[in-house]
Amino acid sequence: METTRAPIYGEPAPMFKCRSFSNPAFTFDTVAGRYVVLCFYGSATDPQARQTLNTFLANRERFNDIDACFFAISTDPGDESEERVREHLPGLRVFWDFDLEISRQYHCLGGTGFGGLSPQTFVLDERLRVLGSVPFMDSAIEHVTEVFKLLDSLPQLGEVYDGGTPAPILIVPRIFEPKLCRTLIDYYETMGGEESGFVRDVNGKTVNLLDSGHKRRRDQEILDEELRRACMHRIHDRMIPELKKAYQFQATRIERYIVACYDANSGGHFRAHRDNTTKGTAHRKFAVSLHLNTGEYTGGKVWFPEYGRQQYEAPAGAALVFSCSMLHEATPVTSGKRFVFLPFLYDDEGARIRDENLKYVDVAPHQKA
């Protein structure tokens, strides 16, 4: 999708195919699975650019192609013809961006560098989403230090292991930033929430029921429009592309803006259920459990009985996404409070089904399971 600004935190990095030092048609999306550093330096004839490249090269042990890799992006044909820069494998590679197509996609043009470049370095996560960008500074060492600070702040990628068959779920980190997570928790604590029920079809109508043995949770609908928009934009920009990539499903609609709280003091839990088994919920395609806090409670994990006994927990700000037709359970919180943002996603066809089934619904949308 073409934008009028550089990609920002959590958004997918622009994909491209480009000639590299050793590959005439390097497909960039093949580097997923490790942290990626993209350095738009311009020309190696620029003293600052040369010093920046040399500083990265002096730390080449940071780029082993397993945990991280580095790409220098040149816009100067002389860098190739005069062999000013070379690859250093593993980990350090060079893209030739002489037509400025990559630089244009990342909105690195309009500066005072070589060819009008605005020199900067992007850091991408293992899903090739933007974690941040660092503009060139007066000191190359200072610039590289800031890039390494960003890399050092990231969690270590998991070890390779042989395990059982996992549930077909998606865990997408860094959807909500820490500040938004805390804002949503504070919003809940201020408003207080209300006891949350679940829905079933009774006598041809989808109705809301309360049964503390089946479910114990309090929900707070987000009534603040600015806060709703903040949540919606992050879901749209940061999570929807991952859903499309993993499941080839284009979500166009979101249902529910609620902060839910599973409190140990009341035995917060939700026993095994599915999210689309009534007329009023048949339109739902994917459930999202976006974790707002971690380390402040025990218990409260999610598992999928049809796929083994493995229990799942995501870091704060991350979304656990799964098909609404999958049986799942939120285990009891045994201490503290677990806060989650819980929307459902569907598409235009789902919207048609939802509209057709409204006549069977006897429950407000935000009250649904």
N, C-alpha and C positions, 0 to 999 in steps of 0.2 A: 504494500500500500504506500503510495507516494505521500509524503508529508512535507510541510513547510518549515520543519525544524529538525534538529538532530535527534536521534532516538535517545530516550531518557531511561532512567532506572526502571527495570522490570519489563521494558518493551522488547520485542524481538529485534535483533540486529538485522539490518538489510542483508539479504543473501545475494551472492553474485558468483559468476564464473569468470576467471581472469587468468592471464598468463603469469606464471611465476618464474623464478630463476631456473627451475628444472622441470616444470610441467606446463605444456602449452595451453592446457585447459583445466586449471585447478578449480574444482567445485567446492566452494567454501563450506557448504553445510555438512561436508564429510568430516569436519574437525570436531564435531560435537562430542561431549563426553569428558572434557577437561576444561580448565579455565583457559581463556584465550586473551592475548594482549595484541591489539592492533595499533601500531604506531604510524600515524600519518606524519611523516617527517619532511616530505617535499624533495629536497635535493641534498646529496652528500657534500656538495660544494659549500653549503652553508655551515659555518663553523659550529653553531649551536646544534644543528642536526647531526653533524659528524660526532660531536662529543656525546650526544645523547645515545646514538647507536653504539658507540664504543663502551659507554657505561652499561648498557644492557648486555653487550657481549661479554664484558668482564664478569657479569653475574649469570652466565649462561647455564650454570648448574640449576638455576631456578626453573629452567624450561627443558623438561625431560621427555615431553610428548605424552607422558602418562598423567601427571598432575596439571601441567600447564604447557602452553606453547606460545611462541611469539612470531608475529608477522610485521616486518617493516614494509611500508607502502611508499614506493617512490613515484614521483610525478615527472622525473627528469630522465629523458632518454640517455643522457650521458652517463648516468649511473650504471646502465647496462653496457653501453658500447665501450666505455673506458674502464669497466670492471671496478668501479668504486666501491660497490657493495657485493657481498657474496652470501650464500647460505652457509649455516653452520649447524649440521645435523648431529644429534636430534635437537629439535626444538626451535631453531631460529631460521625463518624463511623470508623470502622477499617476493612481493607482488609488484608487477609493473603496471602502474595506473596512468599511462601516458595520455589517455584520452579523458582523464579525470572523472570517469564514470563512478568509480568506487568513492572517491572523495566527494562527489556530488550527492551520492546516496546518503552519506554520513554527514552531509552539510558541513564539510570542512573547508569550503571555499569562502572567499570574501575577506581573507586576511592579507597580511603584508609579506607572507612567506613566498617561496618560489612558486611562480605560476598563480599567485593570488591565494595560496593555501593558508589556512589557519592551523598551524601544526598542533596536534594533540594526540593523546593516546587513550584508546578505549579499552576497558576491561569487560569481558563477557563471561557469563557463567557457563556451566556444562551443557545447558540447553540453548546456548547462543542467544541469551538475552542480555541486555546491557545492565551492567552493575554500576558503571560510572565512567566519566571521562576526565582526563587531567590535561589542561592546556599546557603547552610548553612554557617554561619559566626562564628567568634570566640565567639560572644555574641548571645545567643538565643533571648534575647530581641530585639537586633538590627535586627535579621533575621525576627522575627514576625512583627516588626514595618515596615520593607520594604514591606512585604506581604500586610499589612493593608493599606499602602500608595497606593499600586497598586489598591486595592479594592476601596479605597476612591476616586480614580481618575475616576471611572467608573460612567456612568449615572445611576440614580435610575431606576429600572425596572418599567414598567407601571402598573398602578392600574388595577384591574379587573373591567370591566364595561360591561353593556349590551348596544349594539349598533345595528345599521342597518347592512345589509349584505355588507361586504367590497368587493372591487374588488379583484379578484384572482391574486394578485401580491405578490412579494417577496421583502422584504427590508432587505438587508444584510449589517450590519455595519462593519466598520474597514477593508475594502478591500484595500484602499490606505491610507498610513500613512500621517500625516500632511505635512511632508517634501516633499513627492512626489506630493501631491496636489498643493503645492505652486510652485514647479518646473514646473509643467505643465501649471499653470497660467502664470508664468513668460515667459515660452516658447511662449505661445500665444501672450503675450503683446510685445515680441521682434519681432516675425514674422509678426504679424498684422492680419492674417486671410484673408479670402475672402468671399464674399457674398455667402450664401448657398441656393441652390434651392431645389426642390423636383422633384420626378420622376412620370411620367405617361406613359401609353402606347398610342402612337399616330401613326396611320397607321402601326400597327404591330411592332413598335420599342419602346423600353423603352428609353425615352428621359428626359433630365433635363430641368426644367422650373423655371422661376423666377416670383414671384408674391408677392409683399410685403404685400398685404392684407391677403394672406394665411399664409405666413411664413416670418419672418424677423430674421435672425441669421447670424453670421459670423463664419466660421469654419477654423481651421488651422490643416492641415494634419501633423502628427508627422513624420518628415523625419529623425530624429536622431535615429539611430538603437539601441543605448544603452537605450535610453528612451523608445522606443517601446518594447524592451525586458523586461524592468522593469515592464511595464504595463501588458504585456502578462503573465509573471510569476505570478504576483499577482492575476490576473483573474483566471489562471489555478489552483493555489494552494489554494486560499482562497474563491473563489466564485463558481467554477464548482462543488465542492462537495456539496454545499448547493443547487444548482440547481438540482443535481441528487437526493438528499434527498427529496426535495419538489415535484418534478415533474417526477421523474424516467426518466429523459432525460440526456443522456451523450453527452454533447457538445464536439466536437473535432476540430471545426474550429471557427475562429474569423474573422469578416469582419470589416474593418475600424479602423484606429488609428487616431482619431481626437479629438481636444479640441474645443468645441463649446462655443460661447459667446452670451448670450441674454442680450443686452445692452438697458437700459431704454432710452438712448438718441436717439435711433433709433426705439423705440417701439418693442423691441425683443419679439417674440411670435411664436407659431406654432399652427395653428388651427387644429381642430379634423381631424385625419387621421389614417390610418393603415399602417403598414410597410412592407407588403408582397403581395400587390395587383397587381403587374406588373410582366411581364415575367422575368425582371431583378432582382426582389426581392423575387420571389416565394420560394427561398431556405431558406430564413431567418426563424428561429424558435423563438428566444427570443431576445428582445431588452433590452439593459442595459443603464440606465441613472445614471452614477456614478458622484455624486455631489462632486465638488472640493472646494466649499466655501459655507458658511452659515453666516447669520448675516451681510452681506455686500450688500444686496439688499432686495427689497420688491416685492411681487408678484412672478411670475415665478414658480408657482406650477403646478403639473401634476394631471389631473383627467381623469376619464374613464366614459363617459356619459352613457354607457349601464348599469352601476352598481351604479347609484346614483350620488349625487353631492359632495361627499366627495373629498377634494383635498389633495394631498400627497406631502410631502417634506421630504427628508432624510438628516441626518447630513453630514457634510463634510467627505469624505472618504468612505461613504456608497453607495451601489448600489441599485437602484430601478429596479427590473427585472420583465418583463411581456411578455406574448405571443405577437408575432408580429401581430397576427390576431385581437387583441383587439383595439377598437377605443379609442384614447387618444388625449389629447390636453395639450400643454404647455401654461399656461395663461400668459398674458403680464407682463413683468418686469416693475414696475412703478418707481423704483429708483435703482441706482447702476447697477452692472453687475453680472449676474449669469453664472458661468463657469461649464461645465459638460464634461465628457469623455463619448463618445457615440458609443460603438461597438455593433455589432450584433453577435449572436452566432448561429451555426448550426452544423450538424453532417455529417457523410460520405454520407448518402443518400441525404442530402441537397447539398453536394458538387457535386454529380452526376447531380442533377437538375440544379445547377448553370452552370455546364459545358455544359449541353444540351441547355441551354437558352442564352449562350453567343452570339449566332448569332443574337439575337434580341436586344442586348444592344448597345445603342449609347451614353454611358455616362461612364466616369471614375468611378471606384469603390468608391473613396473617395468623389465624388460629390453626391452620392445617398442620398436620404432623410434620 
